[in-house]
Amino acid sequence: MRRSGRPAERIEFEIEGMHCSSCGMLIDEALEEIEGVASSRTHVRRRRTVVVLSDEALSPGRVEQAIADLGYGARSLP
């Protein structure tokens, strides 16, 4: 699904406000609908989401905003 020549970028986000596995599934489904997101895997117990970006035009801020639009807090980790 990669559209550019650069390698995929893996970014981890800390998530606030998740309470159950349904929260994690909701986040993953929403993020994977965004063009440029190759995959999303949310770990509810760790309060983390790992996103693999396949499009260099997609910023971590866009992913954070998509998570915020769902009602959760998100912060990219170094």
Beta strands, then each sheet from edge to edge (+ up, - down):
strand 1: 9-16
strand 2: 37-43
strand 3: 48-53
strand 4: 73-76
sheet 1: 2+ 3- 1+ 4-
end
